[in-house]
């Protein structure tokens, strides 16, 4: 049955499709939680499910996944191990890593009946999450999962927690009219990366040029000093000329160092360097050489200034 753009589906099908839509590649969990969802993930997606040793290990691995990939890490545990999962979120909370924790929760019929290990876990997640909510109606799967991803990556990133009804999250087996709509822009950190327009790009390139930060095309690839690398590709797309290194193997750092060295050599200090002294030159004479950095020097002037260093370099002892 269809209602508008919605269709009848189970919570497991909706959650599996949404995780796929957000580009999730791995889920770290301790059985048994959201079993029906895992079965649907096997049929509908290529998401890898990693059965780990303990709940804290699941949280740690999701934390590492999030830091390495820039995408939210997913960890899961049933209600009995939920407190262990909360303890494992401390590192992610302190490091501002986007981690989404999913746990089972108490059934209404078992509340306040002293069922084995069924206590209220929600307060334990409050200090280590940005968003801490329960999902007690299967029809809330789409908007609650979207809110979890949105909160995890926006602003200052951090962990979030969703508690699904049922000690193993059995609510995912129920059906409702839903649309598994994902928002890919919230599948990474940072979620928004505006593209500069041509005017902004040209202004940025002018600033780089004025600041003497060379943009280089070397060895067939694009290299640049500092934060200019992204601007180079855009500059080439707009056919804006960029500087070219003298050696295709040079990196931006080496090219900048050589530019500084050349500038030093052409200065008054650089002209005193003994590598610029022509040993064939006689005092007051010309050696016949020419070049960018070659200077005809008066040996007596250099000897007086350098204390005889030029004579030693030229093999003279006077």
N, C-alpha and C positions, 0 to 999 in steps of 0.2 A: 504494500500500500504506500502510495506517495502522497505527501502533503507539501505542496509547493516544490521546493528544491530538496526536501528531506526524503529519506527512504527508511524503510524498516530494516534495522540491523541490530546486532548485539553490541554490548559495550566492548567486548573483546575485539570484534571486527573494527569498530570505530577507533579504538586505541591503537591497534596494529597499523591501520592506515595512516593515522595521524603521526605516529613515530616515523613511519616511512616518509611521509611528507616533509617532516622536519630534518630529514637527512641523517637520522640516527643510524649508526653502524654497529654499535655494541651496547649490550645491556648487562650489567653486573648484578647478580642476585643470589639469594640463598633460598632454596625451596622450603616450603611451597607457597607461592604467591602468584596470583593472577594466572592460574594454570590455563584457563581457556584462552587468555590473551596470548600466551606463549604458543599454543597450538595454532592460533590464527597467524602469528608471526612466522611460523614454520611454513604455512601454506601461502601466505600473501606477500612476504617480504624476504629479504636476504640479510636481515639483522642477525648478528651473531649473539648468542646467549651464553654468557660465561658464568658457570656455577662455581662460586668461590668458597673459600674455607669458612668464612664467618661474615657477619653483617658489617663489622667495622672494615674488613678487607674490601667488601663491596663498595663502601663509601670512599675508601682511600683510592681504589682503582678508578672509580668514576671521577674523583677529584683530579687524578693524574691525567685521565683522558681529556677532561675539560681544559686543563692547562696546556696540554700538548696540541690539541686540535683547535681550540678556540670555540668549540661547540659544547652545548650542555651535555654533561655526563649523566647517565641514567643508572640509578641503583634501586633495588627492591628488596623487601623482606616482609615476611608474614608478621602478624601482630605479636607473636611471642618474642621475636628478635628485634622489634621496632626500637626499643631503647638502645640496643647495641648500635643500630644504624644511626641513631641520633648522636651517640658519642663519637662516631666516626666522621660526623660532619663538622667537627670543630676546626680541623685544618682548612677545609674548604671555606668555612665562614671567615676565618682569619685571613685567608689568601684571596678572598673575593672571587672564588671560582664558581662558575655557573653549574651547579649540580641539582638535579631533580630527583628527590627521594620519593618512592612510592611504597606504601605499607598497607597491610590489612588493618581492619578496625573492628570494633565490637558490633555485634548484631544487637538491635534494640531488644530482642527477646532474651538476651543473655546478660543485659546490664543489671548491675546491683544484685547478682545472684552468686557471686564469688566463683565464677567459672575460672578454670585453671589459667593463670597468668593474664587474665583479661582485665587490665586496668586502663585508665585514661592516659594515653601516651602523648596527647597533643601538647600539654605543658612542657614536656621534655624537648620538643622541637622549637619552641618559641625563641629561646636565646640564640639558636644557631641557624635560623632561617629568615629570609625576607618575607616569605608568604607561607602560611601554615593553615591548611583548610581540609575539610572533610568532603567526600563525595558520597552522599547517601541516596542519590537518585541517578539511575543510569542515564537519563536524558541530559544530565549535566556534564557528561564526559567531554563533549566538544569544547564548551566554553571554559571549563576548569583546566583542561590540558593546555589550551591556548594561553590562558592566564598564567599558568606555571612557566611556560617557555618565555612569555613576554616579560615576566618579572625577573626571571633568572638572568637575562642578558641586558636589560635596560638599566640606565642609571649606573649605580655602582653594582656590578654583578655579584651574585651570591647564591647560596642554596635555597631551594624551596621544597615544600613537603606537601604531598597529597595523600590523604588516608582514605582508602576505599572500603566501603562497608563489607563486613565479613572477615573472619579471622585470616582467610587467605584471599580476600578481595573477591569473593564469589559474586559480587554485584555485576561483574563483567559478563556473566552468562545471561543476564536479563536483556530484554530487547526494548527498543523505543524508536521513534521516528527521529533520525539524526542525520547530520551532514558532517563527515569527517574533514572539515576544512582546516588546513594548516596555513600558517603564515611564515613562509620561508625567510622573510627578512629578520625574524626573531630566532633563527636557527644558528646564530653566530654572535661573536662579540668583536667589535661593536655592531649593533644591529643596523645602524644607518651610516652609509658611506657616500655622502653626496659627491657627485662628479663636478669638477670645476668647469666653468664655461670658458670660451676662448679668451674673453677679456681678462678674466682672472689669471689664466695661464700666461698670457703675454706679460701681465704685470709681475707675476712671480719670476719669470725668466729674466725680466729686466732687473729685478732686485738681485738675483743671483749673479748676473753679469756685473752689476755695480759693486757687489761685494767681493768680486774676484774669486768666485767659486767656480772653477771650470767644469763644464759639462763635456763629456768625452765620448766619442764613438771609437772603441778599440777592439781589434781582433774580430770584427764582424758582429760584436755584441754591443749593447748599450751599457755604459758605466758612468757613474757620476759620484761626485763627492757629497757626503752628507745626505740630506733629504731630497736631493735633486733627481734621483733615479726615476721616480714616477713622472716627473715633469719632462724628462727626456723623451720618453715614449710618446707622450702627448704632443711634444714639440715636433717630433718627426711626423706624427699623423697630420699636423697642421702645416708641415713643410716650413718650420721655423729653423733657420740654420743654427747648428751647434758646432762647438770647437772640436777639432780632431787631434788626437795625441800623435806625437812624432813616431812612437813605437807601438805597434799593435798589441804588444804584450804588456804594456804599461797599465797599471791600475790607476784609478783616480787619485789615490794617495801618492803614488810615486810620481805621477805627472805634476801634481801640485808641488811636491818637494822639488822637482827639477825646475819648475817655474820660479820658485823662490830662490833656488841656487843661481839660476841665470840672472835673476834680478840683482843678486848680490855681486855676481861677477862684473856686471856692467856698471856698478856703482863705483864711487871713489875708493871705497875700501877694497872692492874686488880687484881693481886695477893694480893694487899693490901686491896681489898674490904672485908668488914666484912662478907658478905654472903659466903665467901670462908673459913672463920675461923671455925675450929672444936672445939666446946665448950668442948668436952670430952678430948681434948688433954691437957696434963699437960705440963708445961714449959720443953722443951727439951725432951718430950716423943712422943710416937706414939699412934694414936687412933685406928689403925687397918683398917681405911677406905681407899678406893681407888676410883679413878674416874678421868675423864679427867681434871676436873677443881679443884679437891680436892688437897690441899697442906697441909703438916704437918708443922705447924708454931711454932716458938718460941714466946710464949705469951709476954715475956718481950720485945722482939724486936718490936712486933706490938703495944704494949702499948706505948712504947717510940715514935713510929712514928705517931700513930694516937691520941695521947693524951688521952688514956683511953677509946676510943670508943669501942674497942673490949671487954673490961671488962664489959662495960655497956650492950653491946649486949649479952654477955654470962651470965649476971645476977650476976656479981661479983662487989664488991664495993671497992676492994683494989686499 
